[in-house]
């Protein structure tokens, strides 16, 4: 009985150490390699990404979306990412950007690109 309780407690402790987060893979120094599009929102709404790393853009909605620089002239635009499709974008220069979806301008977020 004692061994069963200890085994159960150990298993629970190990599982507790494995959880957390929003499911988005992260790189070093708090950077992300995925920005999900879900329920007409960017998840996370503010992200930090590394220069030269391809950022995965899974669109989990049933409508197309873009990930577009809000500044003029535009520094980047993912192009249309179809419903239930995945796009990607790679940044070659560090900077701070406000992003939005050209098809749904109320969808907004922030992106920091670091070395």
Helices and strands as residue ranges (DSSP letters): H 2-18, G 28-30, E 36-38, E 41-43, E 46-50, E 54-58, E 68-69, E 86-90, E 95-100, E 108-114
